[in-house]
Every structure is written in C-alpha cells, then in structure tokens.
Amino acid sequence: MKPLRMILSALCGALLFAGAALAEDSTAERYLAEMAIIAEALEGITDDASASEASAKMGAALARLEPISEEMQAWSEEEKMNFVRSYPEEYMGVHMRISRALSAMISHPERMEMFIEHMKNMPSLD
C-alpha cells in the first residue's frame, strides 16, 4: 500500500506543478497579447484622429493588463526570469515596438500628451 500512496502523491504533485506552469504561461501569454495590442495601436498613429483612437485602445489594454500585472508581481524572481527566458523575442520585441512608436511621436508633442498618463500605468516586472 505504501508504494501506491507514494506514486499517487508524486502524481498529484506533478499535476499541481504542471498546473502552476500552465497558469504562468497563460499569464505570460495574456500579458504579451495585450502589450502587442498596445504596440499595434501606437504603430498605427498617422494623425490626431488615429492618435486618439490609439489612446483609447491603449487605455483599454492597460485596464485588462492590471489584473495580469498583479499576477506577475506575485511571481518570484525566478519565475520572472523564466518568463523573460521563455519568451525573449516576444518580450523584447513588443517593448522595442512600443519604444519605437513612442519615439516617433517626439515630433508631435501634442500627441505625446495623450499617452503620458498611460505610460505611467505600463506594467513592469520589477
């Protein structure tokens, strides 16, 4: 009986670990999807009207990111590093896209004004 109990215990532990890994991946994938929405909105700015539209899309994505960010803040440093190592191209890529799009707005400070508050609400892993 004891070996069977040990096997069942190990199996339950493995299932719990797998569930935790899937939950982390799900959070990571949701984070990356929302950040990609922000990047796409910012990259689509061509005039004041598209800047207003991008601001609304960014605000909505940031609202959806709030609970995701809270989940990520609860991760250990190891889990945070695992996320960055597991999704290096996606993580760095989406942040580079956002940075480039915001840099392109420097010549339009009136448009940049629309995004200052949003930038304060951008989630981070630290």
C-alpha positions as CSV (number, residue, x, y, z in Angstrom):
1,M,0.0,0.0,0.0
2,K,2.8,2.4,0.8
3,P,4.3,2.4,-2.7
4,L,0.9,3.1,-4.2
5,R,0.4,6.0,-1.9
6,M,3.8,7.4,-2.8
7,I,3.1,7.0,-6.5
8,L,-0.3,8.8,-6.1
9,S,1.3,11.5,-4.1
10,A,4.0,12.1,-6.7
11,L,1.4,12.1,-9.4
12,C,-0.7,14.7,-7.6
13,G,2.5,16.8,-7.1
14,A,3.4,16.6,-10.7
15,L,-0.1,17.6,-11.7
16,L,-0.1,20.6,-9.4
17,F,3.4,21.7,-10.7
18,A,2.1,21.3,-14.3
19,G,-1.0,23.4,-13.4
20,A,1.2,26.1,-12.0
21,A,3.4,26.2,-15.1
22,L,0.4,26.4,-17.3
23,A,-1.1,29.2,-15.2
24,E,2.2,31.1,-15.5
25,D,2.3,30.5,-19.3
26,S,-1.3,31.7,-19.6
27,T,-0.5,34.9,-17.6
28,A,2.6,35.5,-19.8
29,E,0.7,34.9,-23.0
30,R,-2.1,37.2,-21.9
31,Y,0.5,39.9,-21.0
32,L,2.2,39.6,-24.3
33,A,-1.1,39.7,-26.2
34,E,-2.2,42.9,-24.5
35,M,1.3,44.5,-25.0
36,A,1.1,43.6,-28.7
37,I,-2.3,45.4,-28.9
38,I,-0.7,48.5,-27.4
39,A,2.3,48.3,-29.8
40,E,0.0,47.9,-32.8
41,A,-2.2,50.8,-31.7
42,L,0.8,53.1,-31.3
43,E,2.3,52.0,-34.6
44,G,-0.9,52.9,-36.4
45,I,-0.7,56.6,-35.5
46,T,-0.6,58.8,-38.5
47,D,-2.6,61.8,-37.5
48,D,-4.5,63.3,-34.5
49,A,-7.6,61.1,-35.1
50,S,-5.5,57.8,-35.1
51,A,-3.7,59.1,-32.0
52,S,-7.0,59.5,-30.2
53,E,-8.0,56.0,-31.3
54,A,-4.7,54.6,-30.2
55,S,-5.0,56.2,-26.8
56,A,-8.4,54.6,-26.3
57,K,-7.1,51.2,-27.3
58,M,-4.1,51.6,-25.1
59,G,-6.3,52.6,-22.1
60,A,-8.5,49.5,-22.6
61,A,-5.5,47.2,-22.9
62,L,-3.9,48.7,-19.8
63,A,-7.2,48.1,-17.9
64,R,-7.1,44.4,-19.0
65,L,-3.4,44.3,-18.0
66,E,-4.0,45.4,-14.5
67,P,-5.0,42.0,-13.1
68,I,-2.4,40.3,-15.2
69,S,0.3,42.6,-13.9
70,E,-0.8,41.8,-10.3
71,E,-0.4,38.1,-11.0
72,M,3.0,38.7,-12.5
73,Q,4.1,40.9,-9.4
74,A,3.3,37.9,-7.3
75,W,5.8,35.8,-9.2
76,S,9.2,35.0,-7.6
77,E,12.3,36.5,-9.2
78,E,13.0,33.0,-10.7
79,E,9.5,32.9,-12.3
80,K,10.0,36.4,-13.7
81,M,13.4,35.4,-15.2
82,N,11.8,32.2,-16.5
83,F,9.2,34.3,-18.3
84,V,11.8,36.5,-19.9
85,R,13.9,33.5,-20.9
86,S,10.8,31.6,-22.2
87,Y,9.6,34.5,-24.4
88,P,12.7,36.5,-25.2
89,E,11.8,37.5,-28.7
90,E,8.2,38.3,-27.9
91,Y,9.0,40.2,-24.7
92,M,11.9,42.3,-26.1
93,G,10.1,42.7,-29.5
94,V,6.9,44.1,-28.1
95,H,8.8,46.5,-25.8
96,M,11.0,47.7,-28.8
97,R,7.9,48.2,-30.9
98,I,6.3,50.4,-28.2
99,S,9.6,52.3,-27.7
100,R,10.0,53.0,-31.4
101,A,6.4,54.1,-31.8
102,L,6.6,56.5,-28.9
103,S,10.0,57.8,-30.2
104,A,8.3,58.6,-33.5
105,M,5.8,60.8,-31.6
106,I,8.5,63.1,-30.3
107,S,8.0,65.4,-33.3
108,H,4.3,65.7,-32.2
109,P,4.3,66.7,-28.6
110,E,0.6,67.3,-28.6
111,R,0.0,63.6,-29.5
112,M,2.6,62.6,-26.9
113,E,0.5,64.3,-24.2
114,M,-2.3,61.8,-24.8
115,F,0.0,59.0,-23.7
116,I,1.8,60.4,-20.7
117,E,-0.8,59.1,-18.2
118,H,-0.9,55.7,-20.0
119,M,2.8,55.4,-19.8
120,K,2.7,55.8,-16.0
121,N,0.4,52.7,-15.9
122,M,2.5,50.4,-18.0
123,P,3.2,47.2,-16.2
124,S,6.7,46.2,-15.3
125,L,8.3,43.1,-13.9
126,D,10.3,44.9,-11.2
